[in-house]
Amino acid sequence: MAKVGQISNEGSQCGSVYSDNGNSPTLTAGTHGDANSKVYTEYRIRKLTPKECWRLMDFSDADFHKAEKVNSNTQLYKQAGNSIVVNVLVAILGQLFIGKEDVYRDCKVKK
């Protein structure tokens, strides 16, 4: 994913705008609107919805809908930003052990 613009004047990651081609940028937990990723499409700039953030973190839609019933959008963004994809964590941990580098390929996450 390529950074295509900046809507804040401080130059930090907050307020960065990314193209809609490729992978998503890192999700961050924050309480202000600029903490959430913005995506530039052919027609406009928009921020990711809480559901899109949860999907990027590999949560099921059923889990999102359960959390949506008892949390505000702000909390949903924070929860996605503070989580980690299980297969990514397994791949990182696999790098610590000789012969286990590809253990994430066999990882079966209970859904």
C-alpha positions in Angstrom: 0.0 0.0 0.0 1.4 3.4 -0.9 1.0 6.6 1.0 -0.6 9.1 -1.4 -1.2 12.1 0.9 -1.3 13.7 4.3 -4.3 15.6 5.8 -2.6 16.8 8.9 0.2 19.3 8.9 2.4 17.6 11.4 3.7 14.9 9.1 3.1 12.0 11.6 1.4 8.7 10.7 -1.8 10.2 12.0 -3.6 11.8 9.0 -1.8 9.8 6.4 -3.9 8.8 3.3 -3.1 5.5 1.5 -4.1 4.1 -1.9 -6.7 1.4 -2.1 -4.3 -1.0 -3.9 -2.4 -3.5 -1.9 -2.1 -4.2 1.9 -3.5 -2.1 4.7 -1.3 0.2 6.8 -0.8 -0.6 10.5 -3.9 0.0 12.6 -3.4 2.2 15.6 -5.4 2.7 18.7 -6.3 6.3 19.4 -9.1 8.5 20.6 -9.0 11.1 17.9 -10.2 10.8 14.3 -6.8 11.2 12.7 -5.6 8.0 14.4 -7.7 5.9 12.0 -6.4 5.0 8.6 -7.8 6.9 5.6 -8.1 5.3 2.2 -8.0 7.2 -1.1 -10.4 5.8 -3.7 -11.0 7.1 -7.2 -13.7 9.3 -5.9 -12.9 10.4 -2.3 -10.9 9.9 0.9 -12.6 7.8 3.5 -11.6 6.2 6.8 -11.9 2.5 7.4 -15.1 1.4 9.2 -14.8 -0.5 12.5 -15.9 -3.7 10.7 -13.2 -3.3 8.1 -10.6 -2.9 10.8 -11.8 -6.0 12.6 -11.7 -8.0 9.3 -8.1 -6.8 8.7 -7.3 -8.3 12.2 -8.9 -11.6 11.1 -11.9 -11.4 13.4 -15.1 -13.0 12.1 -18.1 -10.8 11.4 -20.0 -12.7 14.1 -17.5 -11.6 16.7 -17.7 -8.0 15.4 -21.5 -8.0 15.7 -21.3 -9.3 19.3 -18.8 -6.5 20.2 -20.7 -3.9 18.3 -23.8 -4.4 20.5 -21.9 -3.4 23.7 -19.2 -1.0 22.4 -19.0 2.4 20.7 -17.2 2.9 17.4 -14.3 4.5 19.3 -13.9 1.4 21.4 -14.2 -0.9 18.4 -11.4 1.0 16.6 -9.3 0.8 19.8 -9.9 -2.9 20.2 -8.8 -3.6 16.5 -5.8 -1.4 16.9 -4.7 -3.1 20.1 -5.1 -6.7 18.7 -2.7 -8.9 16.7 -3.5 -11.4 14.0 -2.9 -14.8 15.5 -1.1 -16.2 12.4 1.3 -13.3 12.5 2.1 -13.9 16.1 2.7 -17.6 15.4 5.0 -16.7 12.5 7.0 -14.3 14.7 7.3 -16.9 17.4 8.3 -19.6 14.9 11.3 -17.5 14.0 12.7 -18.0 17.5 13.1 -21.7 17.1 15.3 -23.6 14.6 13.1 -25.8 12.4 9.9 -24.1 13.3 10.1 -21.1 10.9 7.1 -22.4 8.9 5.0 -23.5 11.8 2.4 -20.7 11.0 1.5 -22.5 7.8 0.0 -25.4 9.8 -1.6 -23.1 12.4 -5.3 -23.8 12.8 -7.0 -21.0 14.6 -10.3 -22.0 16.2 -13.1 -19.8 14.9 
